[in-house]
Amino acid sequence: MDIPKKFTAMLVYGRPPLVFGAMICAIGVMWFSNPAFYLAGVIFLVISMSFDLIDGWFSARFQPNPLLAHLADRVMDKVVYSIVFPLVAVGMMWRLLVFTPTPTRGQLLHALFVLILCVTVLIRDNFAHFMRGFALRRDLDLESSDLTRIRTVVAAPVGVLLYAVAFYVPSQSNSYLYDWLSLVNIIPLRDLFFIEIVFLIINFGSIAGYCRKYGTLCLDEVCMEDDRLRRKILAVFPNSLTVMNAMMGLLAVFFAYQGRIREAYLFLVGAAIFDKLDGALARKLGLVETGLTTGITLGGILDDVSDAVSFCIVPAWIFYLVFAEAADPFLAHFPAKGIAVLYALMGVCRLIFFTLDRSPIPGFFKGMPTPAAALLVVAPLIMLHQARSSGEWLHFWEFFSAGSMLLAAVLMNVYALHYLHMGRFVDRRPWFGRLNLLLLVISIFTPYFGYVALTFMILYTLSPIWTRRMEPKS
């Protein structure tokens, strides 16, 4: 067993030297613009990524102390990410300065977004380390959630990809490997945005998962017997997720201003995820049962304002932006602004009814929920944006998008229709959520992403036909 243990130690502790070597190579690339440094740096990171994908299994199997092995693995992750992601942020800025003297707005936006992504990764690592420290004091098992596992698997490949993009040096080389790596230079900016947005949402979701799992434990140690202080601190966690909901909506508008409707749709998906997580976290931390959610509370007002921004105002804003760019004389007198304002007002009415309703149906919504309505109305805008480039089916998607806005505005306020609470439905059937998430992620890298998203939302729109016979469940 000595050989497997030594091999395990090499896998666990050999990653920081490899990543440090990649950093030295990156400095060489920035200083000398030498392709050899670039090739060596990518090889170092690929080897480190391979170690990262298998070291956990080896450390748990062959180390004499599995808990210590897992801790060492996490410490190595922390060291590696603390080197790779700041390096990538610097590399993107360097590439923008050296190889693109007149950068486009999209390229500048990408460099800034990578900076935000890298800061988020480091914040998530430090927050996870802080929360696990409380768990270790209580001798709890450090079980990872699905989002944390996904984040661990995805982080190293994303770091390698961003490194390869940031430090690529155009060069005439006889190396087959270097020619293969040169393909990263032709990856569309749209695909890079997709990968980075998904990774950003996974990191935020992982933070929310740690709050949900260890939040109560931390409060037991911080607040001791002060129940009032405990409740005030408890309210911060779901309120923070609610703020992230609104931020995702604002980022969707920002990307829509740049003409990137697909990316804006992904941010709306992220807003819907945070809208689900803040309610689940409030129930997990006991805020619903303590009576803090009755009447008018700061958390309730914040949740309504965030939902109004992300799912009422933002979709209407994106709709107006897309139609305002139309140069077609046919749309010169099209009432796009009026339709957008009507949708936003009907969405706000739906939120007011949801807040004041004192007889909710467990597991169901009365009327279409605002997150579903937002995803329904923005999905056809993706095809409309694509149709403007190709010129095919342009008028069809214009009328379809306008009709979707009007239909969603009505369905949100038809309270006789009962829509299934998809968040609770997925929680009880994890396989359903994972299968649909996999299909959605695969479609992101194809021209059919908008069609897949619209199909999902049309099926949900028609779902009361099948779900009306289901018994309400809390």
Buried (B, 14 or more C-beta within 10 A) or exposed (E): EEEEBEBBBEBBBBBBEBBBBBBEBBBBBBEEBBBBBBBBBBBBBBBBBBBBBEBBEBBBEBBEEEEEBBBBBBBBBBBBBBBBBBBBBBBBBBBBEEBEEEBEEBBEBBBBBBBEBBEBBBEBBEBBBEBBEBBEEEEEEBEBBBBBEBBBEBBBBBBBBBBBBBBBBEBEBEEEEBEEBBEBEEEEBBEBBBBBBBBBBBBBBBBBBBBBBBBBBBBEEEBEEEEEEBBEBBBEBBBBBBBBBBBBBBBBBBBBBBBBBBBBBBBBBBBBBBBBBBBBBBBBBEBEEBEBBEEEBEBBEBBBBBBBBBBBBBBBBBBBBBBEEBEEEEBEEBEBEEBBEBBBEBBBBBBEBBEEEEEEBEBBBBBBBBBBBBBBBBBBBBBBBBBBEEEEEBEEBBEBBBEBBBBBBBBBBEEEBBBBBBBBBBEEEEEEBEEBBEEBEEBBEEEBBBBBBBBBBBEBBEBBEEBEEEEEEE
